[in-house]
Amino acid sequence: MCAGVPMITWPSFADQFLNERLIVDVARIGLSVGVKEPGAWTMDVLNQHIFANKVQVERAVRNVMDEGEEAEERRNRVKELGEKAREAMEEGGSSYANMTGLIQQFSLKHNKNVEGI
């Protein structure tokens, strides 16, 4: 997202399926290859069971590269979100402030522990 480019998702386990829903359905900045079962790719590779095939991958790539209205809207959304994410990480941004606060909290706690020894 920070790079400002649409994504194609291929989740395989854990929270990757939730991340896919965020990218595809909520933010609408990406497309799914079509994998629907957690662990499907990682667990069944030895059995040669394929949960996404080259046709699905090709379809996702073509759709994300498409020049249509939906693809253009997706590119505009991800570009805007990427700019907002980069601003949040700059000095004075929300992510910058949150990380600074976290570091300060750990520093204060560490200093109190060292002083108490």
OpenMM code with the backbone's topology and positions (N, CA, C; nanometers):
from openmm import Vec3, app, unit

residues = "MET CYS ALA GLY VAL PRO MET ILE THR TRP PRO SER PHE ALA ASP GLN PHE LEU ASN GLU ARG LEU ILE VAL ASP VAL ALA ARG ILE GLY LEU SER VAL GLY VAL LYS GLU PRO GLY ALA TRP THR MET ASP VAL LEU ASN GLN HIS ILE PHE ALA ASN LYS VAL GLN VAL GLU ARG ALA VAL ARG ASN VAL MET ASP GLU GLY GLU GLU ALA GLU GLU ARG ARG ASN ARG VAL LYS GLU LEU GLY GLU LYS ALA ARG GLU ALA MET GLU GLU GLY GLY SER SER TYR ALA ASN MET THR GLY LEU ILE GLN GLN PHE SER LEU LYS HIS ASN LYS ASN VAL GLU GLY ILE".split()
positions = [
    Vec3(0.0823, -0.1185, 0.0000),
    Vec3(0.0000, 0.0000, 0.0000),
    Vec3(0.0871, 0.1254, 0.0000),
    Vec3(0.1916, 0.1245, 0.0813),
    Vec3(0.2798, 0.2417, 0.0869),
    Vec3(0.3432, 0.2721, -0.0483),
    Vec3(0.3619, 0.1707, -0.1296),
    Vec3(0.4201, 0.1906, -0.2622),
    Vec3(0.3188, 0.2513, -0.3591),
    Vec3(0.1905, 0.2498, -0.3210),
    Vec3(0.0877, 0.3092, -0.4049),
    Vec3(0.0501, 0.2260, -0.5265),
    Vec3(0.0679, 0.0944, -0.5165),
    Vec3(0.0315, 0.0071, -0.6289),
    Vec3(-0.0711, -0.0966, -0.5832),
    Vec3(-0.1644, -0.1339, -0.6709),
    Vec3(-0.2637, -0.2370, -0.6363),
    Vec3(-0.1963, -0.3712, -0.6073),
    Vec3(-0.2645, -0.4532, -0.5293),
    Vec3(-0.2089, -0.5821, -0.4885),
    Vec3(-0.2931, -0.6975, -0.5396),
    Vec3(-0.2278, -0.8102, -0.5570),
    Vec3(-0.2964, -0.9364, -0.5829),
    Vec3(-0.2680, -1.0234, -0.4613),
    Vec3(-0.3732, -1.0765, -0.4018),
    Vec3(-0.3564, -1.1524, -0.2775),
    Vec3(-0.3617, -1.3024, -0.3031),
    Vec3(-0.2792, -1.3752, -0.2267),
    Vec3(-0.2754, -1.5211, -0.2315),
    Vec3(-0.2470, -1.5682, -0.0892),
    Vec3(-0.3467, -1.5652, -0.0024),
    Vec3(-0.3246, -1.6042, 0.1363),
    Vec3(-0.3029, -1.7544, 0.1490),
    Vec3(-0.2264, -1.7946, 0.2526),
    Vec3(-0.2063, -1.9373, 0.2728),
    Vec3(-0.2360, -1.9823, 0.4155),
    Vec3(-0.2229, -1.8939, 0.5162),
    Vec3(-0.2535, -1.9366, 0.6533),
    Vec3(-0.2693, -1.8146, 0.7440),
    Vec3(-0.3112, -1.8430, 0.8655),
    Vec3(-0.3230, -1.7462, 0.9754),
    Vec3(-0.4032, -1.6226, 0.9344),
    Vec3(-0.3512, -1.5052, 0.9667),
    Vec3(-0.4264, -1.3819, 0.9450),
    Vec3(-0.4203, -1.3317, 0.8007),
    Vec3(-0.3534, -1.4053, 0.7129),
    Vec3(-0.3443, -1.3611, 0.5737),
    Vec3(-0.4824, -1.3509, 0.5083),
    Vec3(-0.5764, -1.4351, 0.5510),
    Vec3(-0.7116, -1.4286, 0.4946),
    Vec3(-0.7836, -1.3024, 0.5399),
    Vec3(-0.7600, -1.2602, 0.6624),
    Vec3(-0.8176, -1.1340, 0.7107),
    Vec3(-0.7541, -1.0157, 0.6387),
    Vec3(-0.6237, -1.0215, 0.6182),
    Vec3(-0.5552, -0.9156, 0.5443),
    Vec3(-0.6100, -0.9062, 0.4014),
    Vec3(-0.6371, -1.0216, 0.3421),
    Vec3(-0.6946, -1.0222, 0.2071),
    Vec3(-0.8295, -0.9520, 0.2054),
    Vec3(-0.9136, -0.9804, 0.3032),
    Vec3(-1.0455, -0.9162, 0.3090),
    Vec3(-1.0310, -0.7650, 0.3218),
    Vec3(-0.9345, -0.7203, 0.4020),
    Vec3(-0.9090, -0.5771, 0.4176),
    Vec3(-0.8666, -0.5153, 0.2844),
    Vec3(-0.7749, -0.5796, 0.2156),
    Vec3(-0.7226, -0.5272, 0.0889),
    Vec3(-0.8270, -0.5313, -0.0221),
    Vec3(-0.8993, -0.6428, -0.0330),
    Vec3(-0.9914, -0.6639, -0.1454),
    Vec3(-1.1286, -0.6006, -0.1202),
    Vec3(-1.1867, -0.6261, -0.0031),
    Vec3(-1.3255, -0.5852, 0.0218),
    Vec3(-1.3416, -0.4509, 0.0919),
    Vec3(-1.2519, -0.4200, 0.1846),
    Vec3(-1.2673, -0.2968, 0.2621),
    Vec3(-1.2003, -0.1798, 0.1911),
    Vec3(-1.0691, -0.1885, 0.1716),
    Vec3(-0.9964, -0.0791, 0.1068),
    Vec3(-1.0167, -0.0792, -0.0452),
    Vec3(-1.0511, -0.1951, -0.1007),
    Vec3(-1.0730, -0.2108, -0.2450),
    Vec3(-0.9517, -0.1643, -0.3268),
    Vec3(-0.8334, -0.2137, -0.2840),
    Vec3(-0.7094, -0.1772, -0.3534),
    Vec3(-0.6378, -0.2996, -0.4096),
    Vec3(-0.7074, -0.4132, -0.4133),
    Vec3(-0.6448, -0.5332, -0.4650),
    Vec3(-0.7460, -0.6352, -0.5107),
    Vec3(-0.6940, -0.7437, -0.5661),
    Vec3(-0.7765, -0.8539, -0.6154),
    Vec3(-0.7249, -0.9851, -0.5585),
    Vec3(-0.8155, -1.0778, -0.5392),
    Vec3(-0.7809, -1.2098, -0.4880),
    Vec3(-0.7534, -1.3060, -0.6031),
    Vec3(-0.6544, -1.3931, -0.5834),
    Vec3(-0.6300, -1.5014, -0.6793),
    Vec3(-0.7434, -1.6027, -0.6692),
    Vec3(-0.7960, -1.6211, -0.5487),
    Vec3(-0.9089, -1.7106, -0.5320),
    Vec3(-0.8904, -1.8211, -0.4309),
    Vec3(-0.7812, -1.8226, -0.3577),
    Vec3(-0.7599, -1.9249, -0.2549),
    Vec3(-0.8576, -1.8985, -0.1410),
    Vec3(-0.9320, -2.0017, -0.1001),
    Vec3(-1.0356, -1.9844, 0.0017),
    Vec3(-1.0125, -2.0641, 0.1295),
    Vec3(-0.9184, -2.1588, 0.1285),
    Vec3(-0.8997, -2.2467, 0.2434),
    Vec3(-0.7677, -2.2188, 0.3134),
    Vec3(-0.7715, -2.1903, 0.4451),
    Vec3(-0.6472, -2.1705, 0.5195),
    Vec3(-0.5589, -2.2945, 0.5130),
    Vec3(-0.4312, -2.2731, 0.4920),
    Vec3(-0.3353, -2.3821, 0.4888),
    Vec3(-0.3390, -2.4648, 0.3623),
    Vec3(-0.4271, -2.4319, 0.2700),
    Vec3(-0.4447, -2.5148, 0.1511),
    Vec3(-0.3154, -2.5297, 0.0721),
    Vec3(-0.2509, -2.4223, 0.0421),
    Vec3(-0.1308, -2.4286, -0.0402),
    Vec3(-0.0171, -2.4949, 0.0355),
    Vec3(0.0057, -2.4529, 0.1603),
    Vec3(0.1200, -2.5049, 0.2350),
    Vec3(0.1017, -2.6498, 0.2740),
    Vec3(-0.0207, -2.6935, 0.3051),
    Vec3(-0.0424, -2.8286, 0.3540),
    Vec3(-0.0555, -2.9314, 0.2427),
    Vec3(-0.1010, -2.8927, 0.1258),
    Vec3(-0.1281, -2.9909, 0.0212),
    Vec3(-0.0302, -2.9876, -0.0961),
    Vec3(0.0790, -2.9167, -0.0803),
    Vec3(0.1769, -2.9105, -0.1879),
    Vec3(0.2332, -3.0497, -0.2176),
    Vec3(0.2539, -3.1296, -0.1153),
    Vec3(0.3071, -3.2645, -0.1365),
    Vec3(0.2084, -3.3554, -0.2077),
    Vec3(0.0801, -3.3299, -0.1909),
    Vec3(-0.0229, -3.4097, -0.2565),
    Vec3(-0.0546, -3.3583, -0.3973),
    Vec3(0.0165, -3.2554, -0.4398),
    Vec3(-0.0035, -3.1956, -0.5715),
    Vec3(-0.1445, -3.1407, -0.5906),
    Vec3(-0.2102, -3.1055, -0.4823),
    Vec3(-0.3425, -3.0452, -0.4926),
    Vec3(-0.3260, -2.8945, -0.5009),
    Vec3(-0.3692, -2.8374, -0.6104),
    Vec3(-0.3484, -2.6946, -0.6343),
    Vec3(-0.4788, -2.6199, -0.6090),
    Vec3(-0.4709, -2.5164, -0.5258),
    Vec3(-0.5893, -2.4408, -0.4881),
    Vec3(-0.6052, -2.3127, -0.5689),
    Vec3(-0.5043, -2.2732, -0.6401),
    Vec3(-0.5126, -2.1622, -0.7348),
    Vec3(-0.4278, -2.2033, -0.8541),
    Vec3(-0.4835, -2.1874, -0.9714),
    Vec3(-0.4093, -2.2318, -1.0890),
    Vec3(-0.3661, -2.1125, -1.1739),
    Vec3(-0.2955, -2.1424, -1.2828),
    Vec3(-0.2412, -2.0346, -1.3652),
    Vec3(-0.3510, -1.9493, -1.4294),
    Vec3(-0.4664, -2.0076, -1.4542),
    Vec3(-0.5766, -1.9305, -1.5111),
    Vec3(-0.6245, -1.8249, -1.4113),
    Vec3(-0.6349, -1.8638, -1.2839),
    Vec3(-0.6765, -1.7691, -1.1804),
    Vec3(-0.5728, -1.6587, -1.1619),
    Vec3(-0.4467, -1.6955, -1.1638),
    Vec3(-0.3402, -1.5962, -1.1487),
    Vec3(-0.3412, -1.5010, -1.2675),
    Vec3(-0.3526, -1.5557, -1.3877),
    Vec3(-0.3565, -1.4713, -1.5074),
    Vec3(-0.4749, -1.3762, -1.5029),
    Vec3(-0.5911, -1.4256, -1.4608),
    Vec3(-0.7106, -1.3417, -1.4521),
    Vec3(-0.6886, -1.2259, -1.3544),
    Vec3(-0.6306, -1.2557, -1.2399),
    Vec3(-0.6052, -1.1515, -1.1400),
    Vec3(-0.5079, -1.0467, -1.1934),
    Vec3(-0.4007, -1.0917, -1.2591),
    Vec3(-0.3020, -0.9979, -1.3136),
    Vec3(-0.3654, -0.9115, -1.4224),
    Vec3(-0.4411, -0.9743, -1.5113),
    Vec3(-0.5066, -0.8965, -1.6177),
    Vec3(-0.6044, -0.7939, -1.5597),
    Vec3(-0.6798, -0.8339, -1.4577),
    Vec3(-0.7760, -0.7427, -1.3968),
    Vec3(-0.7081, -0.6265, -1.3251),
    Vec3(-0.5966, -0.6534, -1.2586),
    Vec3(-0.5286, -0.5461, -1.1866),
    Vec3(-0.4589, -0.4511, -1.2845),
    Vec3(-0.4186, -0.5027, -1.4017),
    Vec3(-0.3521, -0.4207, -1.5032),
    Vec3(-0.4502, -0.3574, -1.6020),
    Vec3(-0.5762, -0.3919, -1.5921),
    Vec3(-0.6798, -0.3461, -1.6841),
    Vec3(-0.6867, -0.1938, -1.6891),
    Vec3(-0.7338, -0.1418, -1.7993),
    Vec3(-0.7507, 0.0026, -1.8163),
    Vec3(-0.8936, 0.0474, -1.7910),
    Vec3(-0.9781, -0.0429, -1.7435),
    Vec3(-1.1182, -0.0096, -1.7207),
    Vec3(-1.1392, 0.0835, -1.6023),
    Vec3(-1.2638, 0.1245, -1.5865),
    Vec3(-1.3006, 0.2201, -1.4819),
    Vec3(-1.2739, 0.1648, -1.3420),
    Vec3(-1.3088, 0.0383, -1.3186),
    Vec3(-1.2878, -0.0227, -1.1876),
    Vec3(-1.1389, -0.0290, -1.1527),
    Vec3(-1.0567, -0.0661, -1.2487),
    Vec3(-0.9117, -0.0737, -1.2252),
    Vec3(-0.8544, 0.0650, -1.2005),
    Vec3(-0.9031, 0.1628, -1.2723),
    Vec3(-0.8561, 0.3009, -1.2535),
    Vec3(-0.8932, 0.3520, -1.1144),
    Vec3(-1.0140, 0.3220, -1.0694),
    Vec3(-1.0557, 0.3611, -0.9346),
    Vec3(-0.9681, 0.2931, -0.8298),
    Vec3(-0.9366, 0.1653, -0.8502),
    Vec3(-0.8499, 0.0916, -0.7586),
    Vec3(-0.7127, 0.1582, -0.7509),
    Vec3(-0.6552, 0.1933, -0.8673),
    Vec3(-0.5238, 0.2582, -0.8697),
    Vec3(-0.5279, 0.3943, -0.8000),
    Vec3(-0.6349, 0.4701, -0.8198),
    Vec3(-0.6473, 0.6005, -0.7541),
    Vec3(-0.6577, 0.5848, -0.6026),
    Vec3(-0.7367, 0.4862, -0.5575),
    Vec3(-0.7515, 0.4628, -0.4131),
    Vec3(-0.6188, 0.4244, -0.3499),
    Vec3(-0.5478, 0.3317, -0.4113),
    Vec3(-0.4221, 0.2861, -0.3515),
    Vec3(-0.3173, 0.3967, -0.3550),
    Vec3(-0.3180, 0.4791, -0.4564),
    Vec3(-0.2239, 0.5917, -0.4625),
    Vec3(-0.2524, 0.6885, -0.3476),
    Vec3(-0.3798, 0.7201, -0.3251),
    Vec3(-0.4193, 0.8101, -0.2165),
    Vec3(-0.3845, 0.7505, -0.0795),
    Vec3(-0.4150, 0.6216, -0.0608),
    Vec3(-0.3828, 0.5567, 0.0669),
    Vec3(-0.2319, 0.5478, 0.0887),
    Vec3(-0.1568, 0.5258, -0.0170),
    Vec3(-0.0112, 0.5220, -0.0074),
    Vec3(0.0451, 0.6561, 0.0375),
    Vec3(-0.0088, 0.7641, -0.0175),
    Vec3(0.0346, 0.8983, 0.0231),
    Vec3(0.0031, 0.9229, 0.1699),
    Vec3(-0.1163, 0.8827, 0.2140),
    Vec3(-0.1545, 0.9000, 0.3543),
    Vec3(-0.0652, 0.8175, 0.4464),
    Vec3(-0.0314, 0.6962, 0.4052),
    Vec3(0.0557, 0.6109, 0.4861),
    Vec3(0.1952, 0.6718, 0.4976),
    Vec3(0.2475, 0.7242, 0.3877),
    Vec3(0.3803, 0.7863, 0.3932),
    Vec3(0.3780, 0.9111, 0.4812),
    Vec3(0.2723, 0.9911, 0.4738),
    Vec3(0.2591, 1.1095, 0.5592),
    Vec3(0.2544, 1.0697, 0.7070),
    Vec3(0.1861, 0.9606, 0.7374),
    Vec3(0.1748, 0.9155, 0.8766),
    Vec3(0.3110, 0.8746, 0.9324),
    Vec3(0.4021, 0.8301, 0.8457),
    Vec3(0.5334, 0.7854, 0.8918),
    Vec3(0.6353, 0.8984, 0.8993),
    Vec3(0.6034, 1.0135, 0.8402),
    Vec3(0.6948, 1.1266, 0.8463),
    Vec3(0.6902, 1.1911, 0.9841),
    Vec3(0.7944, 1.2669, 1.0160),
    Vec3(0.7976, 1.3364, 1.1443),
    Vec3(0.6724, 1.4235, 1.1576),
    Vec3(0.6031, 1.4073, 1.2696),
    Vec3(0.4781, 1.4788, 1.2924),
    Vec3(0.3554, 1.3987, 1.2541),
    Vec3(0.3746, 1.2887, 1.1843),
    Vec3(0.2633, 1.2033, 1.1445),
    Vec3(0.2195, 1.1129, 1.2585),
    Vec3(0.1008, 1.0531, 1.2445),
    Vec3(0.0446, 0.9713, 1.3521),
    Vec3(0.1282, 0.8468, 1.3815),
    Vec3(0.1755, 0.7776, 1.2807),
    Vec3(0.2578, 0.6581, 1.3033),
    Vec3(0.3915, 0.6958, 1.3652),
    Vec3(0.4472, 0.8049, 1.3201),
    Vec3(0.5731, 0.8537, 1.3767),
    Vec3(0.5546, 0.8855, 1.5243),
    Vec3(0.4465, 0.9555, 1.5574),
    Vec3(0.4185, 0.9922, 1.6969),
    Vec3(0.3938, 0.8685, 1.7827),
    Vec3(0.3198, 0.7722, 1.7306),
    Vec3(0.2929, 0.6497, 1.8060),
    Vec3(0.4208, 0.5707, 1.8322),
    Vec3(0.5067, 0.5590, 1.7333),
    Vec3(0.6318, 0.4857, 1.7509),
    Vec3(0.7226, 0.5598, 1.8488),
    Vec3(0.7283, 0.6910, 1.8387),
    Vec3(0.8084, 0.7707, 1.9322),
    Vec3(0.7587, 0.7508, 2.0742),
    Vec3(0.6269, 0.7535, 2.0937),
    Vec3(0.5685, 0.7316, 2.2260),
    Vec3(0.6005, 0.5936, 2.2805),
    Vec3(0.5955, 0.4922, 2.1950),
    Vec3(0.6274, 0.3561, 2.2367),
    Vec3(0.7733, 0.3461, 2.2817),
    Vec3(0.8629, 0.4040, 2.2040),
    Vec3(1.0055, 0.4026, 2.2389),
    Vec3(1.0284, 0.4756, 2.3715),
    Vec3(0.9615, 0.5876, 2.3893),
    Vec3(0.9764, 0.6624, 2.5147),
    Vec3(0.9253, 0.5813, 2.6335),
    Vec3(0.8149, 0.5115, 2.6169),
    Vec3(0.7617, 0.4286, 2.7255),
    Vec3(0.8602, 0.3193, 2.7644),
    Vec3(0.9179, 0.2528, 2.6664),
    Vec3(1.0156, 0.1478, 2.6950),
    Vec3(1.1414, 0.2061, 2.7583),
    Vec3(1.1829, 0.3230, 2.7126),
    Vec3(1.3015, 0.3872, 2.7687),
    Vec3(1.2787, 0.4224, 2.9146),
    Vec3(1.1627, 0.4790, 2.9464),
    Vec3(1.1313, 0.5150, 3.0850),
    Vec3(1.1266, 0.3918, 3.1734),
    Vec3(1.0620, 0.2860, 3.1250),
    Vec3(1.0514, 0.1625, 3.2031),
    Vec3(1.1888, 0.1015, 3.2243),
    Vec3(1.2707, 0.1008, 3.1198),
    Vec3(1.4051, 0.0440, 3.1302),
    Vec3(1.4889, 0.1244, 3.2298),
    Vec3(1.4820, 0.2571, 3.2223),
    Vec3(1.5593, 0.3412, 3.3140),
    Vec3(1.5177, 0.3202, 3.4578),
    Vec3(1.3880, 0.3034, 3.4852),
    Vec3(1.3412, 0.2786, 3.6209),
    Vec3(1.3917, 0.1447, 3.6714),
    Vec3(1.3924, 0.0434, 3.5844),
    Vec3(1.4432, -0.0892, 3.6231),
    Vec3(1.5924, -0.0846, 3.6523),
    Vec3(1.6687, -0.0099, 3.5740),
    Vec3(1.8129, -0.0005, 3.5930),
    Vec3(1.8423, 0.0745, 3.7233),
    Vec3(1.7670, 0.1824, 3.7510),
    Vec3(1.7879, 0.2597, 3.8728),
    Vec3(1.7557, 0.1792, 3.9974),
    Vec3(1.6628, 0.0856, 3.9882),
    Vec3(1.6214, 0.0065, 4.1033),
    Vec3(1.7163, -0.1060, 4.1385),
    Vec3(1.8171, -0.1316, 4.0544),
    Vec3(1.9091, -0.2435, 4.0775),
    Vec3(2.0130, -0.2061, 4.1801),
] * unit.nanometer
topology = app.Topology()
chain = topology.addChain("A")
for resn in residues:
    res = topology.addResidue(resn, chain)
    for name in ("N", "CA", "C"):
        topology.addAtom(name, app.Element.getBySymbol(name[0]), res)
